[in-house]
Amino acid sequence: MTEANDPAPAAQQPDAVPPPPATEEAHQPDVVNPPPPTDAAVPVPTYSGQPTTMPIGKVRSTGTCILLTIVTLGFYTWYWYYKTHDEMKQHSGTGIGGPIALILAIFVGIVMPFLNPHEVGGLYERRGQARPVSAVTGLWFLLLGWFFFVGAIVWFVKTNNALNEYWRSVGAQG
């Protein structure tokens, strides 16, 4: 009588579905893995919380700028002040911008050797880095600018190189 109460093995039962073969995957829970994030789909926040889609300024060769200043009898400096201040304002949202820089350069030119490195240093400071140049850098221009332009050249090399390094650090080519 005990044989009648025992169920038949699974192979002998007509409607039975055989169990799946035992593998390691059968014992793991079903986990849906999300696709890996891509850099293009997710904007990367910057120090101010804004996405990194801000315009990047142009890297300008220091030697070429000095040559253009000599060839144009100094008029290139007005263009340089305008463009660099305009690019810094568009990039960071702060500063005097190109038109005001041009007006100051034409009418009160003595302030520009102090103002320009101050704003360049501000770009670094807003990222939490030390300022490579500051308004004090303008003393090179003021104190030694009259001596065969040595101070003016030192000032320009320091300021333009700091600005170029900043633009390269945010992705500019050159």
C-alpha positions in Angstrom: 0.0 0.0 0.0 2.9 2.3 0.5 3.8 1.9 -3.1 0.5 3.3 -4.2 0.8 6.4 -2.1 4.3 7.3 -3.4 4.3 9.6 -6.4 5.9 8.3 -9.6 9.3 9.7 -10.5 9.3 12.9 -12.6 10.4 11.1 -15.7 7.4 8.8 -15.5 4.8 11.5 -14.9 3.3 12.5 -18.3 2.6 16.3 -17.6 5.6 17.1 -15.5 8.1 19.7 -16.7 11.7 18.7 -16.0 13.5 21.1 -13.7 16.1 23.4 -15.3 19.7 22.2 -15.0 21.5 23.5 -12.0 23.9 26.2 -12.9 25.5 29.2 -11.0 23.2 31.6 -12.8 20.1 29.9 -11.5 21.2 30.6 -7.9 21.9 34.3 -8.5 19.0 36.8 -8.2 17.9 38.5 -11.4 19.8 41.9 -11.3 19.4 44.4 -14.1 22.7 46.2 -14.6 22.3 49.8 -15.8 24.4 50.9 -18.7 27.6 52.6 -17.8 27.3 56.4 -17.7 28.8 58.3 -20.6 30.6 61.7 -20.1 28.6 63.2 -23.0 25.2 62.5 -21.4 26.0 63.8 -18.0 27.2 67.5 -17.7 30.1 67.8 -15.3 29.6 70.5 -12.7 32.4 73.0 -12.2 33.4 75.0 -9.2 30.3 77.2 -9.6 27.9 74.3 -10.2 27.4 75.3 -13.9 28.1 72.8 -16.6 31.4 73.0 -18.4 29.9 74.3 -21.6 31.3 77.8 -21.0 33.2 79.3 -23.9 37.0 78.8 -23.8 39.4 81.6 -24.7 42.1 81.5 -27.3 45.7 80.6 -26.6 47.9 83.4 -27.9 51.6 83.1 -28.6 53.5 85.5 -26.4 56.1 86.1 -29.1 53.6 86.8 -31.8 51.7 89.2 -29.5 54.9 91.1 -28.8 55.8 91.2 -32.5 52.3 92.5 -33.4 52.6 95.2 -30.7 55.8 96.4 -32.3 54.6 96.2 -35.9 51.3 98.1 -35.0 53.1 100.6 -32.9 51.2 99.5 -29.8 47.7 99.4 -31.2 47.6 95.6 -30.9 47.6 96.0 -27.1 44.1 97.5 -27.3 42.9 94.6 -29.3 44.6 92.2 -26.8 43.0 93.9 -23.8 39.6 93.8 -25.5 39.8 90.1 -26.6 41.2 88.7 -23.4 38.8 90.6 -21.1 35.9 89.6 -23.4 36.9 85.9 -23.3 37.4 86.0 -19.5 33.9 87.6 -19.0 32.2 85.1 -21.3 34.0 82.2 -19.6 33.5 83.1 -16.0 30.6 85.5 -16.0 32.6 88.0 -14.0 35.0 90.8 -14.8 34.8 94.0 -16.8 34.5 92.5 -20.3 35.9 93.6 -23.6 34.2 97.0 -24.2 35.0 98.4 -20.8 38.6 97.1 -21.0 39.0 98.9 -24.4 37.7 102.2 -23.0 40.0 101.9 -20.0 43.0 101.0 -22.2 42.4 104.1 -24.4 41.6 106.7 -21.7 43.2 105.4 -18.5 45.8 103.0 -19.9 47.9 102.9 -16.6 45.2 100.8 -14.9 45.4 97.9 -17.4 48.7 96.4 -16.3 47.1 96.0 -12.9 43.6 95.1 -13.9 44.5 92.4 -16.5 46.6 90.1 -14.2 44.1 90.7 -11.4 41.3 89.2 -13.6 43.6 86.4 -14.9 44.4 85.5 -11.3 40.7 85.5 -10.5 40.1 82.7 -13.0 42.5 80.5 -11.0 41.2 81.6 -7.7 37.6 80.7 -8.6 38.8 77.1 -9.2 40.4 77.0 -5.8 44.0 77.4 -7.1 46.7 79.9 -6.2 46.9 83.0 -8.3 50.0 82.9 -10.6 49.6 86.6 -11.3 47.8 89.4 -9.5 47.5 93.2 -9.5 50.9 93.3 -8.0 52.3 91.9 -11.2 51.5 95.3 -12.7 54.4 96.8 -10.7 56.8 95.2 -13.3 55.2 97.4 -15.9 55.0 100.5 -13.8 58.4 100.4 -12.2 60.6 99.0 -14.9 58.5 99.6 -18.1 60.6 102.7 -18.9 63.9 100.8 -18.9 64.0 99.5 -22.5 60.6 98.1 -22.0 62.1 95.3 -19.8 59.4 95.6 -17.1 56.6 95.7 -19.8 57.9 92.6 -21.4 58.3 90.8 -18.1 54.8 91.8 -17.1 53.3 90.7 -20.5 55.1 87.3 -20.5 54.0 86.5 -17.0 50.4 87.6 -17.6 49.9 86.1 -21.1 51.6 82.8 -20.0 49.3 82.5 -17.0 46.2 83.2 -19.2 47.4 80.7 -21.8 48.0 78.0 -19.1 44.5 78.6 -17.8 42.9 78.2 -21.2 44.9 75.0 -21.8 43.8 73.6 -18.4 40.2 74.0 -19.5 40.7 72.4 -22.9 42.0 75.0 -25.3 44.3 73.8 -28.0 47.5 75.6 -28.8 
